[in-house]
Amino acid sequence: MDESTERFWGPAETTAFQECPPAVAAARESLASTGVHLMPAATVRAHFGSGEEEWARFASHWEDLSQDRYAAERGTCRLRRYGQFSLTPATGEMAQLPDTPFMQPDRSNPLYVDVDRHFEPLTDAFVADPLLRSVVSLLGHVAGALDSGACWIAKVHPFRVLATVDDEGQPTPEGRHRDGVTLVSSLLVGRNNATGGRSTVFAPDGPELLATTLDEPASLLLSDDRHTLHGVSPIRPLDPSRPAHRDVLVTTLTPA
């Protein structure tokens, strides 16, 4: 990672903003102007300087997720883990925070108002993976277009949504919603035998701002959660004789 990517760019720092790596500069500009940005997989991989071996190692962590019992109670088969980090973009410091229940603010997720959800923590191997640090660091730099906070809280959710011929998979059973954060991101890690899973970001009054199907691992969708809504359509098996799954890393950032 070059020296410029280790800096923090606040919204008013015009000169530093112009020195951003191209991927970061494009994302910041889109988020500031439209509230949404899609970073193609090739751009993400090039920014991280990662190859197939690194992404295969990263994807292997999705084989070690735990059942989401809250989703199961509503008929959705979903696996996940959860953890939090503090991030200081100016120094690149990233520290894991103690495990706590996950709770979303009022008026964000209508399915779980005032519900503390307890999920299995992130594995040590996942926390130690260099690609996780790269993803969170990138998001910290991008989020500087939305808020000038010097430190961020990153909430990290590796998800696997499963589907069979009899049960479609629901990535967002709550429908279009906010997460109650500043920046929300969805990084595609993998899809197997899946159709559907179209991600859409909406303006608060309803029009679509962007709709895309994340189908190439490392594709990254970013949105300003304060001023947009988002949702993902169900997935179904392409081959009805086999199950389908969709693996994503959802990471949100709020100022500390």
Disulfide bonds with the S-S distance in Angstrom:
none
